[in-house]
């Protein structure tokens, strides 16, 4: 698959998986995120191997990340979106989302989904909307919220 990149004021967004710093992604997801607390490193590695990933770098240091779980034809689930705290407030989330939405590999998809606890306003700027009553009845889930908890 072709590698896509964009640069802006010393920052780079790339789809090159070789640029991913797995230790940064794992640390953030396992200790800073609310959605993947305690996720094991091998699970993060497998999720990256099987997703279309977007890495945000500042001077070669990873400062953000997102990944799409997609068939590249009809559907994508946006997951694990984050910007390291020291780099927030600079418009990087918006730039990352714009880059993802404009990526040639995922144009023409019928449906995109994501889950968020606190970033609704960010996603609304890109046309995302909450499920209406009819949609919330249509979609179902199987959710194991405690899968990474130590037994």
C-alpha positions as CSV (number, residue, x, y, z in Angstrom):
1,X,0.0,0.0,0.0
2,X,1.2,3.5,-0.8
3,X,2.6,5.6,2.0
4,X,1.0,9.0,2.5
5,X,2.6,11.9,4.4
6,X,1.9,15.5,5.3
7,X,4.1,18.0,7.1
8,X,3.3,21.2,9.0
9,X,5.5,23.3,11.3
10,X,7.9,20.5,12.1
11,X,5.1,17.9,12.5
12,X,4.6,14.9,10.1
13,X,1.7,12.6,9.7
14,X,2.5,9.4,8.0
15,X,0.9,6.1,7.2
16,X,4.4,4.4,7.2
17,X,4.1,1.7,9.9
18,X,7.9,1.6,10.2
19,X,7.7,5.1,11.9
20,X,5.4,3.9,14.7
21,X,7.1,3.9,18.1
22,X,5.2,0.9,19.6
23,X,6.5,1.8,23.1
24,X,4.8,5.2,23.0
25,X,1.5,3.8,21.6
26,X,1.5,1.0,24.2
27,X,2.4,3.4,27.1
28,X,-0.4,5.8,26.1
29,X,-3.1,3.2,25.6
30,X,-2.2,1.1,28.6
31,X,-1.7,4.0,31.1
32,X,-3.3,7.2,29.8
33,X,-6.4,6.1,27.8
34,X,-9.7,5.3,29.4
35,X,-10.6,2.8,26.7
36,X,-7.6,0.4,26.8
37,X,-6.2,0.5,30.3
38,X,-3.8,-2.3,31.0
39,X,-3.8,-3.5,27.3
40,X,-0.9,-5.9,26.8
41,X,1.9,-5.0,24.4
42,X,1.3,-8.0,22.2
43,X,-2.3,-7.0,21.7
44,X,-1.2,-3.4,20.7
45,X,1.3,-5.0,18.3
46,X,-1.4,-7.2,16.7
47,X,-3.9,-4.4,16.5
48,X,-1.3,-2.2,14.6
49,X,-0.4,-5.1,12.3
50,X,-4.0,-5.5,11.3
51,X,-5.0,-1.8,10.9
52,X,-4.4,1.2,8.7
53,X,-2.3,3.4,11.0
54,X,-1.6,7.1,11.1
55,X,1.4,8.3,13.1
56,X,2.0,11.9,14.2
57,X,5.6,12.8,14.7
58,X,7.4,15.9,15.9
59,X,11.1,15.9,15.1
60,X,11.0,12.1,14.7
61,X,9.3,11.6,18.1
62,X,5.9,10.1,18.1
63,X,3.3,12.5,19.6
64,X,0.0,11.2,18.2
65,X,-1.6,8.2,16.7
66,X,-4.8,6.8,15.2
67,X,-5.8,3.7,13.4
68,X,-8.6,2.5,11.1
69,X,-10.0,-1.0,11.2
70,X,-11.3,-1.2,7.6
71,X,-12.1,-3.3,4.6
72,X,-11.1,-0.2,2.4
73,X,-14.3,-0.6,0.5
74,X,-17.4,0.0,2.6
75,X,-16.6,0.4,6.3
76,X,-14.0,1.8,8.8
77,X,-13.9,2.0,12.6
78,X,-11.7,4.8,13.9
79,X,-9.8,3.8,17.0
80,X,-7.0,4.7,19.4
81,X,-6.9,8.3,18.5
82,X,-4.6,10.3,20.8
83,X,-2.3,13.3,21.0
84,X,0.4,13.3,23.7
85,X,-0.7,15.9,26.3
86,X,2.4,18.2,25.8
87,X,1.4,18.7,22.2
88,X,-2.3,19.3,22.6
89,X,-3.9,22.7,21.9
90,X,-2.1,23.2,18.6
91,X,-4.8,21.9,16.2
92,X,-3.1,18.6,15.8
93,X,-6.2,16.5,16.4
94,X,-8.1,18.4,13.6
95,X,-5.1,18.1,11.3
96,X,-4.9,14.3,12.0
97,X,-8.6,13.8,11.4
98,X,-8.5,15.9,8.2
99,X,-5.6,13.8,7.0
100,X,-7.5,10.6,7.8
101,X,-10.8,11.7,6.1
102,X,-8.9,12.9,3.0
103,X,-6.8,9.7,2.6
104,X,-7.3,8.3,-0.8
105,X,-7.3,4.7,0.5
106,X,-10.6,5.2,2.4
107,X,-12.7,7.4,0.0
108,X,-16.2,6.3,-0.8
109,X,-16.8,4.2,2.4
110,X,-20.5,3.8,3.2
111,X,-20.1,3.9,7.0
112,X,-17.5,5.0,9.5
113,X,-17.9,4.4,13.3
114,X,-16.0,5.4,16.4
115,X,-16.5,5.5,20.2
116,X,-15.7,8.5,22.3
117,X,-16.4,9.6,25.9
118,X,-15.4,13.2,25.6
119,X,-14.4,14.3,22.0
120,X,-17.9,14.6,20.4
121,X,-17.3,18.3,19.5
122,X,-14.1,17.5,17.7
123,X,-15.7,14.8,15.6
124,X,-18.8,16.9,14.9
125,X,-16.6,19.4,13.0
126,X,-15.9,16.6,10.5
127,X,-19.6,15.6,10.0
128,X,-19.7,12.8,12.6
129,X,-23.0,12.6,14.5
130,X,-24.4,10.6,17.4
131,X,-26.8,7.7,16.7
132,X,-30.4,8.7,16.5
133,X,-33.0,6.6,18.2
134,X,-33.6,4.4,15.1
135,X,-29.8,3.8,14.6
136,X,-29.2,3.0,18.2
137,X,-31.9,0.3,17.9
138,X,-30.2,-1.1,14.8
139,X,-26.6,-1.4,16.1
140,X,-25.6,-3.9,18.7
141,X,-22.4,-4.7,20.4
142,X,-20.6,-7.5,22.3
143,X,-18.4,-5.6,24.8
144,X,-15.9,-7.2,27.3
145,X,-14.9,-4.0,29.2
146,X,-12.6,-5.8,31.6
147,X,-10.7,-8.0,29.2
148,X,-7.3,-6.4,30.1
149,X,-7.8,-6.4,33.9
150,X,-5.4,-8.7,35.8
151,X,-7.2,-11.7,37.1
